[in-house]
């Protein structure tokens, strides 16, 4: 295993160049592989006041949520 020390811009540039060297089919398969691994990526848990797994629409006025039934 090789460890390289780069700044963020250089690392992003090298990743982009490596990706663009792939054929269109290889890019598509790389996208599918990434899509399969998405559930494994760490994410912050968001605690919301959703009930019964429904989504909630929050309307804000002057930066404050509008309360009440709409």
LINHUBEL-V676945 format. One record per backbone hydrogen bond with DSSP energy under -0.5 kcal/mol. NH is the residue of the N-H (numbers start at 1). CO is the residue of the C=O. E is the energy in kcal/mol with one decimal. If there is no record, write none. Layout:
NH/CO/E, NH/CO/E
This chain:
4/2/-0.5, 6/4/-0.6, 11/7/-2.4, 12/8/-2.7, 13/9/-2.3, 14/10/-2.4, 15/11/-2.3, 16/12/-2.4, 17/13/-2.6, 18/14/-2.3, 19/15/-2.2, 20/16/-2.5, 21/17/-1.2, 22/19/-1.3, 27/23/-2.4, 28/24/-2.1, 29/25/-2.4, 30/26/-2.2, 31/27/-2.2, 32/28/-2.3, 33/29/-2.3, 34/30/-2.3, 35/31/-2.5, 36/32/-2.0, 37/33/-1.4, 38/34/-0.8, 38/35/-0.6, 40/37/-1.8, 41/37/-0.5, 41/38/-1.6, 47/45/-0.6, 48/46/-0.7, 54/51/-1.6, 58/56/-0.6, 59/57/-0.6, 60/58/-0.5, 61/64/-2.9, 64/61/-1.6, 66/59/-3.2, 67/65/-0.5
